[in-house]
Amino acid sequence: MPSDTQLKIMNAVHRGLLKLSGGRIGNTAFGMPSLELTTIGRKSGSPRKTMLTAPIVDGDTIVIVASRGGDDTHPAWFLNLRDNPNVEVSLQQGPTKPYTAHIATPEERTKLWPRVVAAYKGYSDYQKKTSREIPLVILTPRA
């Protein structure tokens, strides 16, 4: 599984590709739109930005996956939004907008998981690597 340092490097490279290419490289990954998620650090109280993919985008509603590549621990961004669901999202380098995050209920996850895996089969492989149930997070615009 990737270390925290490796994840930070991957995020920096992703942002760099987006910037250097003027958005021509990095707006999608594995056939899914990419987004920049800003959470508030649960320990630091500071904004934390991470690049993610969105396997489901239905209008203004976005679903993201807290997979961390199938690691047995949740990603830091997931723990941050669990503690403070007020986040900001920039989808495919669009304007940054305020969203509210909520962790999918078991019923929601049951409905969404097949769509997530249809968008990217790798999520199924990640789930097989870990004993934890990989959470799905639903992002909806904040008024």
PAMIDREN-511980 format. One line per field, with one value per atom (N, C-alpha, C, O): x, y, z; atom name. Coordinates in pm, whole numbers, plus 50000, padded with zeros to 5 digits. Layout:
u	X; ...
v	Y; ...
w	Z; ...
at	CA; ...
This chain:
u	50084; 50000; 50089; 50199; 50040; 50122; 50136; 50043; 50255; 50279; 50221; 50183; 50214; 50166; 50253; 50203; 50383; 50476; 50450; 50449; 50431; 50402; 50272; 50264; 50171; 50044; 50061; 50003; 50140; 50164; 50238; 50209; 50334; 50409; 50316; 50320; 50232; 50138; 50043; 50013; 49997; 49910; 49984; 49928; 50109; 50187; 50213; 50204; 50244; 50266; 50136; 50140; 50023; 49895; 49867; 49830; 49884; 49861; 49957; 49918; 50082; 50182; 50147; 50161; 50102; 50061; 49943; 49941; 49848; 49734; 49779; 49736; 49867; 49913; 49998; 49974; 50098; 50189; 50119; 50156; 50018; 49948; 49828; 49760; 49803; 49686; 49557; 49456; 49560; 49441; 49421; 49325; 49513; 49499; 49534; 49483; 49619; 49658; 49619; 49656; 49544; 49510; 49367; 49328; 49287; 49147; 49065; 48955; 49119; 49058; 49169; 49287; 49129; 49222; 49143; 49037; 49195; 49128; 48985; 48896; 48965; 48835; 48735; 48618; 48780; 48692; 48737; 48856; 48645; 48686; 48766; 48740; 48864; 48940; 48884; 48819; 48912; 48870; 48972; 49048; 48971; 49051; 48955; 48864; 48976; 48893; 48970; 49085; 48905; 48966; 48886; 48766; 48955; 48896; 48968; 49069; 48916; 48984; 49047; 48979; 49177; 49249; 49189; 49168; 49161; 49095; 49188; 49139; 49317; 49412; 49466; 49477; 49499; 49563; 49463; 49495; 49343; 49247; 49278; 49211; 49379; 49421; 49359; 49327; 49341; 49289; 49386; 49507; 49331; 49409; 49349; 49230; 49433; 49386; 49439; 49555; 49352; 49394; 49325; 49212; 49396; 49342; 49280; 49341; 49158; 49085; 49015; 49011; 48960; 48875; 48731; 48703; 48641; 48498; 48432; 48403; 48408; 48347; 48201; 48150; 48135; 47996; 47982; 48015; 47931; 47893; 47753; 47733; 47655; 47515; 47474; 47438; 47480; 47450; 47552; 47673; 47504; 47593; 47635; 47716; 47582; 47617; 47734; 47736; 47832; 47956; 47978; 47957; 48019; 48053; 48204; 48257; 48270; 48413; 48432; 48344; 48549; 48575; 48696; 48803; 48679; 48787; 48867; 48874; 48927; 48991; 49134; 49176; 49209; 49352; 49423; 49513; 49382; 49445; 49425; 49502; 49322; 49297; 49372; 49381; 49426; 49497; 49398; 49278; 49449; 49365; 49328; 49249; 49383; 49349; 49277; 49301; 49190; 49119; 49215; 49311; 49191; 49273; 49246; 49137; 49348; 49335; 49221; 49150; 49203; 49097; 48960; 48871; 48943; 48816; 48793; 48683; 48896; 48884; 48854; 48778; 48915; 48889; 48743; 48680; 48689; 48550; 48449; 48337; 48490; 48403; 48383; 48273; 48489; 48481; 48426; 48366; 48444; 48391; 48346; 48428; 48216; 48165; 48160; 48122; 48197; 48199; 48329; 48437; 48319; 48436; 48421; 48316; 48528; 48524; 48572; 48658; 48514; 48545; 48567; 48490; 48672; 48694; 48697; 48792; 48591; 48579; 48644; 48606; 48741; 48812; 48858; 48836; 48920; 48976; 48871; 48903; 48746; 48642; 48649; 48739; 48555; 48556; 48541; 48473; 48603; 48592; 48458; 48423; 48383; 48249; 48235; 48299; 48152; 48128; 48034; 47931; 48071; 47992; 47979; 48057; 47880; 47866; 47889; 47832; 47971; 48003; 47924; 47909; 47873; 47820; 47860; 47863; 47890; 47931; 47806; 47705; 47815; 47699; 47653; 47734; 47523; 47465; 47484; 47515; 47465; 47474; 47381; 47418; 47261; 47166; 47215; 47208; 47266; 47318; 47439; 47451; 47527; 47646; 47609; 47669; 47510; 47465; 47420; 47447; 47352; 47306; 47419; 47423; 47512; 47617; 47737; 47798; 47770; 47893; 47900; 48006; 47793; 47803; 47836; 47907; 47786; 47816; 47961; 48026; 48011; 48150; 48243; 48336; 48216; 48299; 48286; 48383; 48168; 48150; 48235; 48285; 48252; 48333; 48482; 48558; 48524; 48665; 48674; 48651; 48707; 48714; 48813; 48799; 48914; 49015; 48959; 49019; 48846; 48786; 48747; 48760; 48701; 48668; 48794; 48792; 48903; 49031; 49078; 49128; 49061; 49100; 49020; 49075; 48889; 48805; 48852; 48846; 48897; 48945; 49074; 49103; 49153; 49281; 49266; 49359; 49154; 49139; 49020; 48923; 49030; 48919; 48817; 48705; 48856; 48760; 48668; 48708; 48546; 48457; 48496; 48497; 48529; 48572; 48451; 48352; 48461; 48348; 48331; 48428; 48208; 48174; 48129; 48062; 48166; 48129; 48048; 48089; 47934; 47847; 47863; 47845; 47898; 47919; 47801; 47770; 47737; 47625; 47653; 47713; 47610; 47636; 47575; 47464; 47652; 47604; 47538; 47592; 47425; 47353; 47422; 47375
v	49882; 50000; 50124; 50123; 50231; 50352; 50417; 50418; 50469; 50541; 50681; 50725; 50751; 50890; 50976; 51060; 50953; 51030; 51002; 51095; 50876; 50843; 50908; 50957; 50907; 50970; 51120; 51176; 51185; 51329; 51358; 51455; 51273; 51292; 51273; 51352; 51170; 51146; 51265; 51304; 51324; 51441; 51559; 51631; 51580; 51692; 51674; 51770; 51553; 51526; 51550; 51608; 51505; 51525; 51674; 51717; 51752; 51897; 51960; 52047; 51915; 51968; 51941; 52028; 51818; 51784; 51870; 51917; 51889; 51974; 52115; 52174; 52169; 52307; 52320; 52408; 52233; 52242; 52219; 52278; 52133; 52101; 52191; 52176; 52285; 52370; 52292; 52329; 52181; 52099; 51991; 51915; 51983; 51879; 51741; 51640; 51735; 51608; 51614; 51707; 51515; 51506; 51539; 51522; 51587; 51616; 51489; 51490; 51380; 51249; 51152; 51173; 51046; 50938; 50809; 50800; 50709; 50579; 50594; 50517; 50693; 50715; 50789; 50803; 50836; 50909; 51054; 51082; 51148; 51286; 51298; 51229; 51387; 51412; 51536; 51621; 51543; 51659; 51687; 51600; 51812; 51849; 51870; 51953; 51793; 51799; 51873; 51841; 51973; 52045; 52014; 52041; 51957; 51929; 52015; 52078; 52017; 52084; 51975; 51884; 51987; 51888; 51873; 51972; 51750; 51726; 51757; 51786; 51751; 51782; 51924; 51997; 51964; 52093; 52208; 52322; 52178; 52285; 52359; 52457; 52315; 52380; 52312; 52193; 52388; 52327; 52221; 52241; 52111; 52001; 51967; 51941; 51968; 51943; 51809; 51773; 51736; 51610; 51591; 51634; 51526; 51496; 51356; 51262; 51345; 51219; 51201; 51292; 51082; 51058; 51046; 51014; 51071; 51065; 50963; 50994; 50842; 50741; 50771; 50720; 50853; 50890; 51041; 51099; 51102; 51243; 51249; 51227; 51280; 51293; 51438; 51476; 51517; 51659; 51721; 51716; 51779; 51841; 51744; 51780; 51623; 51525; 51440; 51392; 51425; 51354; 51243; 51264; 51127; 51016; 50991; 50977; 50985; 50952; 50829; 50792; 50767; 50638; 50651; 50695; 50613; 50621; 50491; 50421; 50459; 50328; 50322; 50222; 50429; 50433; 50312; 50254; 50275; 50166; 50029; 49937; 50016; 49887; 49870; 49759; 49979; 49975; 49944; 49964; 49896; 49864; 49987; 49975; 50103; 50225; 50322; 50323; 50402; 50503; 50615; 50644; 50677; 50792; 50910; 50924; 50995; 51110; 51202; 51254; 51222; 51312; 51261; 51340; 51128; 51070; 51098; 51135; 51081; 51109; 51257; 51292; 51343; 51486; 51520; 51593; 51467; 51503; 51432; 51479; 51319; 51251; 51343; 51350; 51412; 51501; 51638; 51704; 51683; 51811; 51794; 51796; 51777; 51747; 51866; 51850; 51985; 52101; 52099; 52120; 52075; 52061; 52154; 52214; 52164; 52237; 52142; 52057; 52159; 52070; 52153; 52245; 52119; 52172; 52051; 51973; 52036; 51923; 51959; 52057; 51880; 51899; 52044; 52104; 52097; 52232; 52341; 52454; 52306; 52407; 52493; 52475; 52584; 52669; 52585; 52482; 52631; 52564; 52603; 52721; 52499; 52522; 52453; 52350; 52509; 52445; 52325; 52332; 52217; 52094; 52044; 52081; 51959; 51886; 51739; 51685; 51675; 51534; 51450; 51487; 51338; 51241; 51101; 51069; 51021; 50883; 50805; 50810; 50734; 50658; 50560; 50491; 50554; 50454; 50316; 50307; 50210; 50076; 50060; 49996; 50116; 50104; 50181; 50132; 50303; 50383; 50313; 50308; 50260; 50193; 50072; 50048; 49996; 49879; 49919; 49848; 50032; 50079; 50138; 50119; 50208; 50280; 50193; 50215; 50094; 50016; 49955; 49963; 49894; 49839; 49947; 49919; 50067; 50177; 50221; 50253; 50222; 50259; 50159; 50198; 50031; 49926; 49926; 49896; 49959; 49968; 50081; 50071; 50189; 50301; 50267; 50312; 50187; 50149; 50017; 50012; 49911; 49777; 49768; 49684; 49854; 49853; 49866; 49816; 49932; 49946; 49810; 49787; 49721; 49586; 49515; 49446; 49533; 49473; 49532; 49459; 49663; 49726; 49666; 49640; 49645; 49591; 49452; 49414; 49375; 49239; 49239; 49141; 49347; 49355; 49385; 49360; 49437; 49486; 49422; 49380; 49415; 49362; 49472; 49441; 49598; 49706; 49725; 49703; 49766; 49800; 49940; 50035; 49950; 50079; 50174; 50145; 50286; 50379; 50456; 50487; 50486; 50578; 50708; 50707; 50818; 50949; 51022; 51031; 51074; 51147; 51296; 51341; 51371; 51514; 51586; 51562; 51673; 51751; 51899; 51938; 51983; 52127; 52183; 52148; 52271; 52342; 52471; 52542; 52502; 52624; 52748; 52859
w	50000; 50000; 50000; 50054; 49939; 49933; 50071; 50151; 50096; 50221; 50210; 50101; 50323; 50321; 50231; 50157; 50237; 50153; 50006; 49925; 49969; 49830; 49784; 49671; 49870; 49833; 49813; 49720; 49898; 49883; 49753; 49685; 49719; 49594; 49475; 49380; 49479; 49369; 49352; 49239; 49463; 49455; 49394; 49312; 49434; 49381; 49232; 49156; 49190; 49047; 48969; 48861; 49022; 48955; 48937; 48828; 49044; 49035; 48933; 48855; 48935; 48843; 48698; 48612; 48670; 48533; 48487; 48374; 48575; 48542; 48508; 48409; 48591; 48573; 48446; 48363; 48430; 48316; 48182; 48081; 48183; 48057; 48032; 47931; 48121; 48106; 48115; 48055; 48190; 48209; 48104; 48111; 48006; 47902; 47956; 47906; 48059; 48121; 48268; 48339; 48313; 48454; 48491; 48606; 48395; 48427; 48441; 48497; 48389; 48409; 48447; 48417; 48515; 48550; 48550; 48612; 48482; 48472; 48417; 48453; 48330; 48270; 48358; 48321; 48474; 48565; 48575; 48562; 48598; 48620; 48749; 48847; 48746; 48868; 48937; 48877; 49065; 49143; 49252; 49294; 49296; 49412; 49528; 49522; 49633; 49754; 49862; 49891; 49921; 50033; 50158; 50166; 50256; 50387; 50489; 50458; 50610; 50722; 50808; 50854; 50830; 50909; 51047; 51118; 51085; 51214; 51331; 51440; 51311; 51418; 51404; 51503; 51282; 51259; 51247; 51281; 51198; 51170; 51041; 51009; 50968; 50844; 50722; 50727; 50614; 50492; 50438; 50440; 50392; 50334; 50199; 50188; 50095; 49959; 49910; 49934; 49842; 49782; 49647; 49627; 49557; 49425; 49431; 49481; 49378; 49378; 49244; 49161; 49225; 49109; 49156; 49272; 49064; 49094; 49002; 48886; 49051; 48965; 48930; 48830; 49011; 48983; 48996; 49099; 48890; 48892; 48834; 48715; 48920; 48878; 48901; 49012; 48796; 48812; 48905; 48878; 49015; 49114; 49224; 49309; 49223; 49326; 49277; 49164; 49365; 49331; 49434; 49553; 49387; 49477; 49465; 49355; 49580; 49585; 49673; 49750; 49660; 49724; 49816; 49774; 49942; 50041; 50041; 50142; 49927; 49911; 49963; 50019; 49944; 49977; 49917; 49978; 49795; 49723; 49786; 49760; 49869; 49935; 50066; 50118; 50119; 50247; 50360; 50345; 50471; 50586; 50669; 50763; 50637; 50711; 50617; 50496; 50674; 50597; 50558; 50630; 50443; 50406; 50499; 50554; 50517; 50607; 50566; 50651; 50435; 50390; 50435; 50466; 50439; 50483; 50630; 50670; 50712; 50856; 50880; 50970; 50797; 50810; 50781; 50857; 50671; 50638; 50727; 50744; 50783; 50880; 51002; 51057; 51041; 51157; 51122; 51207; 50998; 50953; 50808; 50716; 50786; 50652; 50556; 50440; 50603; 50514; 50436; 50492; 50306; 50220; 50100; 50079; 50022; 49896; 49787; 49809; 49668; 49556; 49430; 49400; 49358; 49224; 49132; 49133; 49052; 48961; 48828; 48764; 48786; 48660; 48642; 48537; 48744; 48746; 48730; 48695; 48756; 48753; 48878; 48960; 48894; 49013; 49140; 49141; 49245; 49374; 49435; 49444; 49477; 49531; 49666; 49691; 49754; 49885; 49871; 49804; 49936; 49937; 50080; 50169; 50100; 50225; 50193; 50098; 50274; 50254; 50354; 50471; 50306; 50401; 50357; 50238; 50455; 50429; 50393; 50463; 50283; 50236; 50342; 50405; 50361; 50451; 50389; 50270; 50466; 50405; 50284; 50185; 50292; 50182; 50060; 49947; 50083; 49972; 49908; 49786; 49993; 49942; 49857; 49752; 49901; 49825; 49685; 49588; 49674; 49543; 49459; 49338; 49525; 49453; 49414; 49310; 49499; 49477; 49336; 49274; 49283; 49146; 49042; 48946; 49059; 48966; 48980; 48881; 49103; 49128; 49058; 48988; 49078; 49017; 48865; 48794; 48814; 48668; 48610; 48498; 48688; 48642; 48645; 48559; 48744; 48757; 48832; 48953; 48760; 48818; 48933; 49022; 48933; 49037; 49177; 49273; 49192; 49326; 49383; 49503; 49298; 49342; 49392; 49494; 49319; 49359; 49493; 49579; 49511; 49637; 49753; 49860; 49731; 49839; 49878; 49995; 49780; 49809; 49890; 49960; 49883; 49954; 50103; 50180; 50143; 50280; 50351; 50288; 50483; 50561; 50594; 50633; 50580; 50607; 50487; 50373; 50514; 50403; 50356; 50434; 50229; 50175; 50169; 50102; 50238; 50240; 50109; 50040; 50079; 49971; 50037; 50140; 49976; 50028; 49921; 49806; 49961; 49871; 49900; 50014; 49797; 49808; 49742; 49625; 49817; 49762; 49785; 49886; 49690; 49703; 49831; 49871; 49892; 50010; 49964; 49878; 50020; 49980; 50031; 50006
at	N; CA; C; O; N; CA; C; O; N; CA; C; O; N; CA; C; O; N; CA; C; O; N; CA; C; O; N; CA; C; O; N; CA; C; O; N; CA; C; O; N; CA; C; O; N; CA; C; O; N; CA; C; O; N; CA; C; O; N; CA; C; O; N; CA; C; O; N; CA; C; O; N; CA; C; O; N; CA; C; O; N; CA; C; O; N; CA; C; O; N; CA; C; O; N; CA; C; O; N; CA; C; O; N; CA; C; O; N; CA; C; O; N; CA; C; O; N; CA; C; O; N; CA; C; O; N; CA; C; O; N; CA; C; O; N; CA; C; O; N; CA; C; O; N; CA; C; O; N; CA; C; O; N; CA; C; O; N; CA; C; O; N; CA; C; O; N; CA; C; O; N; CA; C; O; N; CA; C; O; N; CA; C; O; N; CA; C; O; N; CA; C; O; N; CA; C; O; N; CA; C; O; N; CA; C; O; N; CA; C; O; N; CA; C; O; N; CA; C; O; N; CA; C; O; N; CA; C; O; N; CA; C; O; N; CA; C; O; N; CA; C; O; N; CA; C; O; N; CA; C; O; N; CA; C; O; N; CA; C; O; N; CA; C; O; N; CA; C; O; N; CA; C; O; N; CA; C; O; N; CA; C; O; N; CA; C; O; N; CA; C; O; N; CA; C; O; N; CA; C; O; N; CA; C; O; N; CA; C; O; N; CA; C; O; N; CA; C; O; N; CA; C; O; N; CA; C; O; N; CA; C; O; N; CA; C; O; N; CA; C; O; N; CA; C; O; N; CA; C; O; N; CA; C; O; N; CA; C; O; N; CA; C; O; N; CA; C; O; N; CA; C; O; N; CA; C; O; N; CA; C; O; N; CA; C; O; N; CA; C; O; N; CA; C; O; N; CA; C; O; N; CA; C; O; N; CA; C; O; N; CA; C; O; N; CA; C; O; N; CA; C; O; N; CA; C; O; N; CA; C; O; N; CA; C; O; N; CA; C; O; N; CA; C; O; N; CA; C; O; N; CA; C; O; N; CA; C; O; N; CA; C; O; N; CA; C; O; N; CA; C; O; N; CA; C; O; N; CA; C; O; N; CA; C; O; N; CA; C; O; N; CA; C; O; N; CA; C; O; N; CA; C; O; N; CA; C; O; N; CA; C; O; N; CA; C; O; N; CA; C; O; N; CA; C; O; N; CA; C; O; N; CA; C; O; N; CA; C; O; N; CA; C; O; N; CA; C; O; N; CA; C; O; N; CA; C; O; N; CA; C; O; N; CA; C; O; N; CA; C; O; N; CA; C; O; N; CA; C; O; N; CA; C; O; N; CA; C; O; N; CA; C; O; N; CA; C; O; N; CA; C; O; N; CA; C; O; N; CA; C; O; N; CA; C; O; N; CA; C; O; N; CA; C; O; N; CA; C; O; N; CA; C; O; N; CA; C; O; N; CA; C; O
